[in-house]
Amino acid sequence: MNQTIAGIDFAPVLPLWLIGIAAVIAILAIAPAAWRNARGFIWRGVTFALILLALANPRLVEESRETRPDIALLVVDQSDSARIGTRAAQIEAARREIESRASHLPDLELRTIEVPEQGNQGTRLFTAMERALAEIPRARLAGVIALTDGQVHDIPATSPIDAPFHALMPGQAGETDRRLRVIEAPGFGIVGREVEIRVAVDDLGVANPTGAARLTIRRDGETPRSESVPIGRDHRITVPIQRGGPTVVEIEAAARPGEVSTLNNRQVVTINGVRDRLRVLLVSGEPHPGERTWRRLLKADPNVDLVHFTILRPPEKDDLTPLNELALIAFPVRELFQVKLREFDLIVFDRFSNRGILPAAYLRNIADYVRGGGALLMSTGPEFSGPTSLALTPLGGVLPARPTGRQNIVAEGAFRPRVSSLGFRHPVTEDLPGANADNAEASWGHWYRSLRADQRSGSTVMEGSDGTPLLVLDRVGEGRVALLLSDHIWLWSRGHDGGGPQQELLRRIAHWLMRETELEEEDLTARIENGRLTVTRRSLTEGPPPEITVTAPDGRVTRAAPEPAGGGRAVLTMPATQPGVWNATDGRRTAFAASAATNPLEVADLRADPAKLHPLLTGTGGVARYLGDGATPVVPDLRRVAPGRDVAGAGWIGLRRNGDHTVTGISALPLLPAWLALALVLGAAVMAWRREGH
């Protein structure tokens, strides 16, 4: 808008200090005459005044101005905490109302910016505001109005503006919120032991909170248990770790009546179960060139406690020496195979034959140990086909294969072990380097002996000559058994004929036997990364995978078919933005994945509270107002106020009127030109002379 302003200005022809000296001289010259009340002293004073006024050079100045409108900033909080319940609708309705009212205020431009959700960084309201202020001249800033719940996490130490800052918040004053905090939670736990999780329940917005809250604790979707927790005090929860891999623990505090939201009443903790020290019993029977293969493998792992016994005397050298005199120390048969048998995680028999060292009762104990959840690995040679074979003892009941009972059980001759078609789907042998992929011959070295056996159960993952079973893996009861029908795997470790992945294969077999989660052949796993849920199904069964049913934390159910990914795997991915425990099932197995709150700072306090903004509001003269709980928000009136005046009152908030402008033109008219000044001075001097002359 253009306007013209007129005023009187002075353009002195002499420096002001010279005019000041002249004024003093004039006063000194007039003062004696005035004291004596002499004739003409008034006209003398008028003459001096006209001279001083002429030196000051008064002018009538007219300015043409272009007034620039003030700018107000409307900041709209769209973070997660500002969108719970009806807050998002209230903020949006208040936004439309403010924009409508501001459009009717003269000389005011309203700019609106949005504060998006910032992941785990909290609400960065002032970061967004300062970016917008960088484009606004501070001389034109009328004020800032923030539509927010007050949960702001980047408040500066000093105010970034010198204009009013007002906060309009959804809801009502005095809101309460119950919060469950995880104070300490271990990331790892030892299988077979318990871990502790420290939590606390806080009632925010409640003066002197007392009493107790009910906690519901659920582990991996099992039947939940409840505990009572004092409000505001630490509480310890014990969780047993019963298996390797992730254990998902969901903890939920009972809702408080009248609280804002139950979003922060739930916490999810993921604890990775690991084994402390693996105890392995290795019993070596008949001496052979590969006898130390297993010992080297197991001793190379620092997490393995190995107990190793070797039968030093071969059977053909029987000199009738009593068994208790053959060993350097007495073989603790009873202690190992009866008293402490279940303390071992894995039992390995390497070319061991039944020659009376282990009575049938102890072999039956080993079979029961496997059925109850133990692990057994047998590496066999020619002894497996004779009358002392362990397959003919009570231990044979848990073995997946038996000697064929025909002649030529022991097959002699060069052959390259092959991964079976089923083995390409089994994680133990899926991607062994050098395997016979695409029907090509394997590139690893030859073996020269294997045993023909009739497979009764389990999965043949490697084959010998003529497609006979070579490595059979089986689940027996709660336990697992691996049977290697050759004693020539040691040739790979020696590099014979190019060698092979002996160490990797034996490591995988041992870890599969001890239930390493990454080597499960029939499994369903779920994980959440970067806001997406990935469900991986693994199975030895060929054919299209079954549909996966996913249950979100809020109970919403989604069904979808996973996509085949090779190696017996099928993968399903989908968004997972809700915090809590996600459940996935294929009808047989169930997997759980924990999704923590994407922005823990946002859910730490869900009340609409101006406490954090109080220093800024006080420093700028702004105020905080609530929009109410109704469908129509209570928006205060907008008023323009002059600088230095109050910027808020009952039912209204003010935006400063700055009056910033640009001068587009200026003109000056002398009020006492030289010719007029000369005439007036001469006239006054003549009048003074005439008056004094009479």
C-alpha positions as CSV (number, residue, x, y, z in Angstrom):
1,M,0.0,0.0,0.0
2,N,1.3,3.5,-0.9
3,Q,1.0,6.5,1.4
4,T,2.5,10.1,1.7
5,I,3.7,11.5,4.9
6,A,4.6,15.2,5.4
7,G,6.7,16.8,8.1
8,I,9.1,19.6,8.9
9,D,12.8,18.9,8.7
10,F,15.9,21.1,9.2
11,A,19.0,21.2,6.9
12,P,21.5,23.5,8.7
13,V,23.8,25.5,6.5
14,L,26.4,25.6,9.3
15,P,27.5,22.9,11.7
16,L,25.2,22.7,14.7
17,W,28.0,23.6,17.1
18,L,28.6,26.9,15.3
19,I,24.8,27.6,15.4
20,G,24.9,26.9,19.1
21,I,27.7,29.3,19.7
22,A,25.9,32.0,17.7
23,A,22.8,31.4,19.9
24,V,24.8,31.9,23.1
25,I,26.3,35.1,21.7
26,A,22.8,36.4,20.8
27,I,21.5,35.7,24.3
28,L,24.5,37.5,25.9
29,A,23.9,40.5,23.6
30,I,20.2,40.7,24.5
31,A,20.4,39.8,28.2
32,P,21.7,43.3,29.5
33,A,19.0,45.2,27.5
34,A,16.3,42.8,28.7
35,W,17.6,43.3,32.3
36,R,17.3,47.1,32.0
37,N,14.0,46.8,30.0
38,A,15.5,48.9,27.3
39,R,13.5,50.0,24.3
40,G,13.8,47.7,21.3
41,F,15.3,44.7,23.0
42,I,12.3,42.6,21.8
43,W,12.9,43.4,18.2
44,R,16.6,42.8,18.7
45,G,15.8,39.4,19.9
46,V,13.5,38.8,16.9
47,T,16.3,39.8,14.6
48,F,18.7,37.3,16.2
49,A,16.0,34.5,16.2
50,L,15.4,35.1,12.5
51,I,19.1,34.9,11.8
52,L,19.4,31.6,13.7
53,L,16.3,30.2,12.0
54,A,17.7,31.1,8.6
55,L,20.9,29.2,9.5
56,A,18.8,26.2,10.6
57,N,17.2,26.2,7.2
58,P,13.7,24.7,7.9
59,R,12.0,22.6,5.1
60,L,8.7,21.0,4.5
61,V,9.5,17.4,3.6
62,E,7.1,14.9,1.9
63,E,7.8,11.1,1.8
64,S,6.1,8.6,-0.5
65,R,6.2,5.2,1.3
66,E,5.3,1.7,0.2
67,T,4.2,-0.2,3.3
68,R,5.2,-3.9,3.5
69,P,2.9,-6.4,5.2
70,D,3.9,-8.1,8.3
71,I,4.5,-11.9,8.2
72,A,3.2,-14.4,10.8
73,L,4.4,-18.0,11.0
74,L,2.0,-20.8,11.7
75,V,3.8,-24.0,12.7
76,V,1.8,-27.3,12.6
77,D,3.1,-30.2,14.6
78,Q,2.5,-33.5,12.7
79,S,4.7,-35.8,14.9
80,D,3.3,-39.0,16.3
81,S,2.4,-37.7,19.7
82,A,0.4,-34.9,18.1
83,R,-1.7,-37.4,16.2
84,I,-2.9,-39.7,18.9
85,G,-6.6,-39.8,19.6
86,T,-8.4,-36.7,18.2
87,R,-5.4,-34.4,18.3
88,A,-4.7,-34.6,14.6
89,A,-8.3,-33.6,13.7
90,Q,-8.3,-30.7,16.3
91,I,-5.0,-29.4,15.0
92,E,-6.2,-29.5,11.4
93,A,-9.4,-27.7,12.2
94,A,-7.5,-25.1,14.2
95,R,-5.2,-24.6,11.3
96,R,-8.0,-23.9,8.9
97,E,-9.6,-21.5,11.3
98,I,-6.4,-19.5,11.9
99,E,-5.7,-19.3,8.2
100,S,-9.2,-18.0,7.6
101,R,-9.0,-15.4,10.3
102,A,-5.5,-14.2,9.3
103,S,-6.7,-13.7,5.7
104,H,-9.1,-11.0,6.9
105,L,-6.4,-9.0,8.8
106,P,-5.0,-6.1,6.8
107,D,-1.2,-5.9,6.2
108,L,-0.6,-9.5,7.4
109,E,0.7,-12.4,5.5
110,L,0.4,-15.9,7.1
111,R,2.9,-18.6,6.2
112,T,2.3,-22.2,7.3
113,I,4.9,-24.8,7.8
114,E,4.6,-28.5,8.9
115,V,6.8,-30.3,11.3
116,P,7.0,-33.9,10.1
117,E,7.7,-37.0,12.1
118,Q,11.5,-37.3,12.6
119,G,12.0,-41.0,13.4
120,N,13.9,-41.4,16.7
121,Q,14.9,-37.7,17.0
122,G,11.8,-36.5,18.7
123,T,9.8,-33.4,17.6
124,R,12.2,-31.0,15.8
125,L,9.8,-28.0,15.9
126,F,12.3,-25.3,16.2
127,T,14.6,-26.8,13.5
128,A,11.7,-26.5,11.1
129,M,10.8,-23.0,12.4
130,E,14.3,-21.7,12.0
131,R,14.5,-22.9,8.4
132,A,11.3,-20.9,7.7
133,L,12.5,-17.8,9.6
134,A,15.6,-17.7,7.4
135,E,13.3,-16.5,4.6
136,I,11.5,-13.9,6.7
137,P,13.0,-10.4,7.4
138,R,13.0,-10.0,11.1
139,A,11.6,-6.4,10.8
140,R,8.4,-7.9,9.3
141,L,7.9,-10.8,11.7
142,A,4.6,-10.3,13.5
143,G,4.8,-13.5,15.6
144,V,4.7,-17.3,15.6
145,I,1.7,-19.5,16.4
146,A,2.5,-23.2,17.1
147,L,-0.2,-25.9,16.9
148,T,1.5,-28.5,19.0
149,D,1.1,-30.8,22.0
150,G,4.1,-29.2,23.7
151,Q,6.3,-32.3,23.4
152,V,9.2,-30.5,21.7
153,H,12.7,-31.8,21.8
154,D,14.9,-29.1,20.2
155,I,14.0,-26.1,22.3
156,P,16.9,-23.6,22.1
157,A,18.5,-22.1,25.3
158,T,17.7,-18.6,24.1
159,S,14.7,-17.3,22.1
160,P,15.4,-17.3,18.3
161,I,12.8,-14.5,17.8
162,D,11.9,-11.1,19.3
163,A,8.3,-11.4,18.4
164,P,5.4,-13.1,20.3
165,F,5.4,-16.9,20.3
166,H,2.0,-18.5,21.1
167,A,1.3,-22.2,21.6
168,L,-2.2,-23.7,20.9
169,M,-2.5,-27.2,22.2
170,P,-5.2,-29.9,21.7
171,G,-7.1,-31.2,24.7
172,Q,-7.5,-29.8,28.1
173,A,-5.2,-28.9,30.9
174,G,-4.4,-31.4,33.6
175,E,-4.1,-34.5,31.4
176,T,-2.6,-37.7,32.9
177,D,-0.5,-40.4,31.3
178,R,0.8,-43.8,32.6
179,R,4.2,-44.7,31.2
180,L,6.2,-48.0,31.3
181,R,9.9,-47.5,31.2
182,V,12.6,-50.1,30.6
183,I,15.5,-49.0,32.8
184,E,17.9,-51.9,32.0
185,A,17.5,-54.9,29.7
186,P,20.3,-57.3,28.6
187,G,20.8,-57.8,25.0
188,F,22.1,-61.4,25.5
189,G,21.3,-64.2,27.9
190,I,22.8,-67.6,28.5
191,V,20.6,-70.5,27.6
192,G,19.4,-72.4,30.7
193,R,19.7,-69.3,32.9
194,E,17.6,-66.4,33.9
195,V,18.1,-62.7,33.0
196,E,16.7,-59.6,34.8
197,I,14.8,-56.7,33.2
198,R,14.5,-53.5,35.3
199,V,11.3,-51.5,34.6
200,A,9.4,-48.7,36.2
201,V,5.8,-47.5,35.9
202,D,5.2,-43.7,36.2
203,D,2.0,-41.8,36.4
204,L,2.6,-38.4,34.8
205,G,0.5,-35.5,35.7
206,V,-0.6,-37.0,39.0
207,A,0.4,-35.3,42.2
208,N,2.1,-37.6,44.6
209,P,1.3,-40.9,42.7
210,T,0.9,-43.9,45.0
211,G,-0.4,-47.4,44.7
212,A,0.6,-50.2,42.3
213,A,0.0,-51.1,38.7
214,R,-0.6,-54.5,37.2
215,L,2.1,-55.8,34.8
216,T,1.4,-58.4,32.2
217,I,4.5,-60.3,31.0
218,R,4.4,-62.5,27.9
219,R,7.4,-64.4,26.4
220,D,7.4,-65.5,22.8
221,G,3.6,-65.5,22.8
222,E,3.3,-68.0,25.7
223,T,0.7,-67.8,28.4
224,P,1.2,-64.4,30.1
225,R,1.9,-64.0,33.8
226,S,1.1,-60.9,36.0
227,E,3.0,-59.0,38.6
228,S,2.1,-56.0,40.8
229,V,4.5,-53.1,40.5
230,P,4.7,-50.0,42.9
231,I,4.2,-46.8,41.0
232,G,7.4,-44.8,40.5
233,R,9.8,-47.5,41.8
234,D,12.1,-49.8,40.0
235,H,10.9,-53.4,39.6
236,R,12.9,-56.4,38.4
237,I,11.4,-59.1,36.1
238,T,13.1,-62.5,35.7
239,V,13.0,-64.1,32.3
240,P,14.3,-67.7,31.7
241,I,16.3,-68.1,28.4
242,Q,15.4,-71.6,27.2
243,R,16.7,-71.6,23.7
244,G,19.3,-70.0,21.5
245,G,18.3,-67.1,19.2
246,P,16.0,-64.2,20.0
247,T,13.5,-64.4,22.8
248,V,10.8,-61.7,22.6
249,V,9.5,-60.4,25.9
250,E,6.4,-58.1,25.9
251,I,5.6,-56.2,29.0
252,E,2.4,-54.2,29.4
253,A,1.2,-52.0,32.3
254,A,-2.6,-51.9,33.0
255,A,-4.2,-48.7,31.8
256,R,-4.9,-45.9,34.2
257,P,-8.4,-44.5,34.1
258,G,-8.6,-41.2,32.2
259,E,-5.0,-41.4,30.8
260,V,-4.4,-39.8,27.4
261,S,-3.2,-43.0,25.6
262,T,-2.0,-46.5,26.3
263,L,0.6,-46.3,23.6
264,N,3.5,-46.0,26.1
265,N,2.1,-48.6,28.5
266,R,3.8,-51.4,26.5
267,Q,7.4,-52.2,26.0
268,V,9.1,-55.0,24.0
269,V,12.5,-56.4,24.8
270,T,14.4,-58.8,22.6
271,I,17.0,-61.0,24.3
272,N,19.4,-63.1,22.2
273,G,20.0,-66.5,23.8
274,V,23.5,-67.8,23.6
275,R,25.2,-70.8,25.0
276,D,27.8,-70.2,27.6
277,R,30.3,-73.1,27.3
278,L,29.4,-76.1,25.1
279,R,30.3,-79.3,26.8
280,V,31.2,-82.1,24.3
281,L,32.1,-85.7,25.0
282,L,34.2,-87.3,22.3
283,V,34.8,-91.0,22.5
284,S,37.3,-92.3,19.9
285,G,37.3,-96.0,19.2
286,E,39.5,-97.9,16.8
287,P,42.6,-95.8,15.9
288,H,42.7,-94.6,12.3
289,P,44.4,-91.8,10.3
290,G,41.5,-89.3,10.8
291,E,41.2,-89.9,14.6
292,R,42.3,-86.4,15.5
293,T,40.0,-84.6,13.0
294,W,37.2,-84.3,15.5
295,R,39.5,-83.2,18.3
296,R,41.1,-80.5,16.3
297,L,37.7,-79.2,15.2
298,L,36.3,-79.1,18.7
299,K,39.4,-77.7,20.4
300,A,39.6,-74.9,17.8
301,D,36.4,-73.4,19.3
302,P,37.2,-71.5,22.5
303,N,33.6,-71.9,23.6
304,V,33.8,-75.7,23.7
305,D,34.8,-77.7,26.8
306,L,35.9,-81.0,25.4
307,V,36.1,-84.3,27.3
308,H,38.0,-86.8,25.1
309,F,38.6,-90.5,25.6
310,T,40.5,-92.7,23.1
311,I,40.6,-96.5,23.0
312,L,44.3,-97.0,22.3
313,R,44.4,-100.8,21.8
314,P,42.9,-102.2,18.5
315,P,40.8,-105.3,18.8
316,E,43.3,-107.6,17.0
317,K,45.9,-107.0,19.8
318,D,43.9,-108.5,22.6
319,D,46.4,-109.8,25.2
320,L,43.8,-110.6,27.9
321,T,44.9,-107.5,29.9
322,P,42.0,-106.3,32.1
323,L,40.2,-103.2,30.9
324,N,40.9,-101.3,34.1
325,E,44.6,-101.7,33.5
326,L,44.6,-100.5,29.9
327,A,44.2,-96.8,30.5
328,L,46.5,-94.3,32.1
329,I,43.6,-93.3,34.3
330,A,40.5,-95.3,35.1
331,F,37.8,-94.7,32.5
332,P,35.0,-93.1,34.5
333,V,32.2,-95.0,32.7
334,R,29.5,-94.6,35.4
335,E,30.3,-90.9,36.0
336,L,30.2,-90.0,32.3
337,F,27.3,-92.2,31.0
338,Q,25.0,-92.1,34.0
339,V,25.7,-89.4,36.6
340,K,26.8,-86.5,34.3
341,L,25.5,-87.6,31.0
342,R,22.9,-84.9,30.6
343,E,25.4,-82.2,31.4
344,F,26.9,-82.7,27.9
345,D,25.5,-80.7,24.9
346,L,26.9,-83.2,22.3
347,I,28.2,-86.7,22.3
348,V,30.5,-87.8,19.5
349,F,31.4,-91.5,18.7
350,D,34.3,-91.8,16.2
351,R,34.7,-95.4,15.0
352,F,33.6,-96.7,18.3
353,S,32.6,-100.4,18.5
354,N,30.8,-102.2,21.4
355,R,33.4,-104.4,23.0
356,G,32.0,-104.4,26.5
357,I,33.5,-101.1,27.6
358,L,30.0,-99.6,27.7
359,P,27.4,-101.9,29.1
360,A,23.9,-102.0,27.5
361,A,22.5,-100.0,30.3
362,Y,24.8,-97.1,29.6
363,L,24.1,-97.3,25.9
364,R,20.4,-97.2,26.7
365,N,21.1,-94.1,28.8
366,I,22.6,-92.4,25.8
367,A,19.5,-93.3,23.7
368,D,17.3,-91.8,26.3
369,Y,19.5,-88.8,26.5
370,V,19.0,-88.2,22.8
371,R,15.2,-88.7,23.0
372,G,15.1,-86.2,25.8
373,G,16.8,-83.4,23.8
374,G,20.5,-84.5,23.6
375,A,22.7,-84.5,20.5
376,L,24.6,-87.5,19.1
377,L,27.1,-87.6,16.2
378,M,28.5,-90.8,14.9
379,S,31.3,-91.1,12.4
380,T,31.6,-94.8,11.4
381,G,34.0,-97.1,9.6
382,P,34.1,-100.8,8.9
383,E,33.3,-101.5,12.6
384,F,29.7,-100.3,12.0
385,S,29.1,-103.4,9.8
386,G,30.4,-106.1,12.2
387,P,28.9,-107.9,15.2
388,T,30.2,-105.1,17.6
389,S,28.3,-102.4,15.7
390,L,26.6,-99.8,17.9
391,A,23.6,-100.3,15.6
392,L,23.0,-103.7,17.3
393,T,22.9,-102.2,20.8
394,P,20.1,-100.2,22.5
395,L,21.7,-97.1,20.9
396,G,20.6,-98.5,17.5
397,G,17.0,-97.4,18.3
398,V,17.9,-93.7,17.7
399,L,20.1,-94.2,14.6
400,P,18.5,-93.2,11.3
401,A,20.2,-96.0,9.4
402,R,21.5,-99.6,9.9
403,P,23.9,-101.8,8.0
404,T,22.2,-103.4,5.0
405,G,22.8,-107.0,6.3
406,R,24.2,-108.0,2.9
407,Q,27.7,-108.8,1.8
408,N,30.0,-106.0,0.6
409,I,28.6,-103.6,3.2
410,V,31.9,-101.7,3.1
411,A,32.3,-100.1,-0.3
412,E,35.9,-99.6,-1.3
413,G,36.8,-97.4,-4.2
414,A,37.2,-93.7,-5.2
415,F,34.1,-91.5,-5.2
416,R,33.3,-87.9,-4.7
417,P,30.7,-87.2,-2.1
418,R,27.6,-85.5,-3.5
419,V,25.0,-83.2,-2.0
420,S,21.6,-84.8,-2.5
421,S,18.6,-83.0,-3.9
422,L,17.3,-82.7,-0.4
423,G,20.7,-81.5,0.8
424,F,20.4,-78.5,-1.4
425,R,17.5,-77.4,0.7
426,H,19.0,-78.3,4.0
427,P,21.0,-75.5,5.7
428,V,23.8,-77.9,6.7
429,T,24.7,-78.6,3.1
430,E,22.9,-76.0,1.1
431,D,25.8,-73.9,-0.1
432,L,28.9,-75.9,0.6
433,P,31.7,-74.5,-1.6
434,G,32.6,-76.9,-4.4
435,A,29.3,-78.9,-4.3
436,N,27.7,-80.6,-7.3
437,A,25.5,-77.7,-8.3
438,D,23.3,-78.0,-11.5
439,N,24.0,-81.7,-11.8
440,A,27.8,-81.1,-12.3
441,E,30.3,-83.2,-10.5
442,A,31.6,-81.8,-7.2
443,S,35.0,-80.2,-7.3
444,W,36.3,-81.4,-4.0
445,G,38.5,-84.4,-3.4
446,H,37.8,-88.1,-3.5
447,W,37.0,-90.4,-0.6
448,Y,37.8,-94.1,-0.8
449,R,35.5,-95.9,1.6
450,S,31.8,-95.8,2.6
451,L,29.3,-98.0,4.2
452,R,26.0,-99.2,2.7
453,A,23.2,-98.8,5.0
454,D,19.4,-99.0,5.0
455,Q,17.9,-95.6,5.9
456,R,15.0,-95.9,8.3
457,S,14.3,-92.2,9.0
458,G,15.9,-88.8,8.8
459,S,17.1,-86.8,5.8
460,T,20.0,-87.9,3.5
461,V,21.8,-84.7,2.7
462,M,24.9,-86.2,1.2
463,E,25.3,-89.3,-0.9
464,G,28.1,-91.7,-1.6
465,S,28.8,-94.0,-4.6
466,D,25.7,-95.3,-6.4
467,G,23.5,-92.7,-4.5
468,T,23.8,-94.5,-1.2
469,P,23.3,-92.5,2.0
470,L,26.5,-90.9,3.3
471,L,25.4,-88.2,5.8
472,V,22.0,-88.7,7.4
473,L,20.5,-86.1,9.8
474,D,17.5,-87.0,12.0
475,R,15.3,-85.7,14.8
476,V,14.6,-88.3,17.5
477,G,12.1,-87.2,20.1
478,E,13.4,-83.9,21.4
479,G,17.0,-84.7,20.3
480,R,19.0,-84.9,17.1
481,V,21.3,-87.5,15.5
482,A,23.8,-87.2,12.7
483,L,25.3,-90.3,11.1
484,L,28.3,-90.1,8.8
485,L,28.8,-93.4,7.0
486,S,32.4,-93.0,6.1
487,D,35.7,-92.4,8.0
488,H,37.5,-90.6,5.1
489,I,36.4,-87.0,5.7
490,W,39.9,-86.5,7.1
491,L,41.3,-86.6,3.6
492,W,39.8,-83.2,2.9
493,S,41.6,-81.7,5.9
494,R,44.9,-83.0,4.5
495,G,44.2,-81.4,1.1
496,H,44.2,-84.7,-0.7
497,D,43.0,-84.4,-4.3
498,G,42.2,-80.7,-3.7
499,G,40.7,-81.2,-0.3
500,G,37.2,-80.0,0.6
501,P,35.1,-78.0,3.1
502,Q,35.7,-80.5,5.9
503,Q,35.9,-77.9,8.7
504,E,32.8,-76.0,7.5
505,L,30.8,-79.2,7.1
506,L,31.7,-80.6,10.5
507,R,31.0,-77.2,12.1
508,R,27.6,-77.0,10.6
509,I,26.7,-80.6,11.6
510,A,27.8,-79.9,15.2
511,H,25.9,-76.6,15.4
512,W,22.8,-78.1,13.8
513,L,22.9,-80.9,16.4
514,M,23.0,-78.2,19.1
515,R,20.1,-76.3,17.6
516,E,21.8,-73.3,16.1
517,T,18.8,-71.2,14.9
518,E,20.4,-70.3,11.6
519,L,20.7,-74.0,10.7
520,E,17.1,-75.0,11.4
521,E,15.8,-76.9,8.3
522,E,12.1,-76.6,9.4
523,D,11.7,-73.1,10.7
524,L,9.8,-69.9,10.6
525,T,11.6,-66.7,11.6
526,A,10.6,-63.0,11.7
527,R,12.5,-59.8,12.1
528,I,11.8,-56.1,11.8
529,E,14.3,-53.7,10.2
530,N,13.8,-50.2,9.0
531,G,10.0,-50.4,9.6
532,R,9.5,-53.6,7.6
533,L,8.6,-57.1,8.8
534,T,10.5,-59.9,7.1
535,V,9.1,-63.5,7.6
536,T,11.3,-66.3,6.4
537,R,10.0,-69.8,6.1
538,R,12.4,-72.7,5.6
539,S,11.3,-76.2,4.8
540,L,12.6,-79.4,3.2
541,T,9.2,-80.0,1.6
542,E,9.0,-79.1,-2.0
543,G,6.1,-77.3,-3.6
544,P,4.5,-73.9,-3.1
545,P,4.8,-72.5,0.4
546,P,1.6,-72.1,2.5
547,E,0.1,-68.8,3.2
548,I,1.5,-66.8,6.1
549,T,-0.8,-65.2,8.7
550,V,0.6,-62.1,10.3
551,T,-1.0,-60.5,13.4
552,A,-0.1,-56.9,14.2
553,P,0.2,-55.6,17.7
554,D,-3.3,-54.1,17.5
555,G,-4.8,-57.4,16.4
556,R,-5.2,-56.7,12.7
557,V,-4.6,-59.9,10.7
558,T,-3.0,-60.0,7.3
559,R,-2.7,-63.1,5.1
560,A,-0.2,-63.4,2.2
561,A,1.8,-66.0,0.3
562,P,5.6,-65.7,0.6
563,E,7.8,-65.6,-2.4
564,P,10.2,-68.6,-3.0
565,A,13.8,-67.5,-2.4
566,G,15.8,-70.7,-3.1
567,G,17.4,-73.2,-0.8
568,G,14.0,-74.2,0.7
569,R,13.3,-70.7,1.8
570,A,10.3,-68.5,1.1
571,V,10.2,-64.8,2.2
572,L,7.3,-62.4,3.0
573,T,7.9,-58.7,3.6
574,M,5.4,-56.1,4.6
575,P,5.4,-52.7,6.5
576,A,5.6,-52.9,10.3
577,T,5.2,-49.4,11.8
578,Q,3.2,-50.3,14.9
579,P,5.3,-50.8,18.0
580,G,4.8,-54.1,19.8
581,V,5.0,-57.8,19.1
582,W,4.2,-59.1,15.6
583,N,3.0,-62.7,15.2
584,A,3.5,-64.7,12.1
585,T,2.4,-68.3,11.5
586,D,2.3,-70.8,8.6
587,G,-0.2,-73.1,10.4
588,R,2.5,-75.3,11.9
589,R,5.1,-72.9,13.4
590,T,4.9,-69.5,14.9
591,A,7.5,-66.7,14.9
592,F,7.6,-63.4,16.8
593,A,9.3,-60.1,16.1
594,A,9.5,-57.1,18.3
595,S,9.0,-53.6,16.9
596,A,10.1,-50.8,19.3
597,A,8.5,-47.4,19.2
598,T,9.9,-45.6,16.1
599,N,10.3,-42.4,18.1
600,P,10.8,-43.2,21.8
601,L,11.2,-39.5,22.7
602,E,7.7,-38.9,21.3
603,V,6.0,-41.6,23.4
604,A,7.9,-40.8,26.6
605,D,5.2,-38.3,27.6
606,L,1.9,-38.2,25.8
607,R,0.3,-35.3,27.7
608,A,-0.4,-32.0,26.0
609,D,1.7,-29.8,28.3
610,P,3.3,-26.4,27.8
611,A,5.9,-26.9,30.5
612,K,8.8,-27.4,28.1
613,L,7.8,-24.2,26.2
614,H,7.3,-22.1,29.3
615,P,10.7,-20.2,29.2
616,L,10.1,-19.3,25.5
617,L,6.5,-18.2,26.1
618,T,7.6,-16.0,29.0
619,G,10.5,-14.5,27.2
620,T,8.4,-13.4,24.2
621,G,5.3,-12.4,26.0
622,G,3.3,-15.2,24.4
623,V,0.8,-17.6,25.9
624,A,-0.3,-21.2,25.8
625,R,-4.0,-22.0,25.1
626,Y,-5.9,-25.3,24.9
627,L,-8.2,-26.0,22.0
628,G,-10.6,-28.1,24.1
629,D,-11.9,-31.6,23.7
630,G,-14.8,-30.9,21.4
631,A,-15.2,-31.5,17.8
632,T,-14.8,-27.8,17.1
633,P,-11.6,-26.4,18.6
634,V,-11.7,-23.2,20.7
635,V,-9.4,-20.9,18.7
636,P,-8.6,-17.5,20.3
637,D,-9.1,-14.4,18.2
638,L,-6.2,-12.8,16.4
639,R,-5.4,-9.2,17.0
640,R,-2.8,-6.8,15.8
641,V,-1.0,-4.9,18.5
642,A,1.5,-2.1,18.5
643,P,5.1,-2.7,19.7
644,G,5.4,-2.6,23.5
645,R,1.8,-3.4,24.1
646,D,0.4,-6.7,25.6
647,V,0.3,-9.5,23.1
648,A,-2.4,-11.7,24.7
649,G,-5.5,-11.3,26.7
650,A,-8.7,-13.2,27.6
651,G,-9.9,-14.9,24.5
652,W,-7.3,-13.4,22.1
653,I,-3.7,-13.6,21.1
654,G,-1.8,-10.7,19.4
655,L,0.5,-10.4,16.5
656,R,2.8,-7.4,16.5
657,R,2.3,-4.5,14.0
658,N,5.7,-3.5,12.8
659,G,4.9,-0.8,10.2
660,D,7.9,-1.7,8.1
661,H,8.1,0.2,4.8
662,T,10.2,1.3,1.8
663,V,10.6,5.0,0.9
664,T,9.8,5.4,-2.8
665,G,10.2,9.2,-3.1
666,I,11.0,12.3,-1.2
667,S,10.5,16.1,-1.8
668,A,11.6,19.1,0.3
669,L,10.3,22.8,0.2
670,P,12.4,25.4,2.1
671,L,10.2,27.3,4.6
672,L,12.6,30.2,4.9
673,P,14.4,30.8,1.6
674,A,17.4,33.2,1.6
675,W,15.5,36.1,0.0
676,L,12.7,35.9,2.5
677,A,15.1,35.5,5.4
678,L,17.1,38.5,4.3
679,A,13.9,40.7,4.1
680,L,12.7,39.6,7.5
681,V,16.0,40.1,9.2
682,L,16.4,43.6,7.7
683,G,12.8,44.5,8.6
684,A,13.3,43.4,12.2
685,A,16.6,45.2,12.4
686,V,15.0,48.5,11.2
687,M,12.2,48.1,13.7
688,A,14.7,47.6,16.5
689,W,16.7,50.7,15.4
690,R,13.7,52.9,15.2
691,R,12.4,51.7,18.5
692,E,15.7,52.3,20.2
693,G,16.1,55.7,18.5
694,H,13.0,57.2,20.1
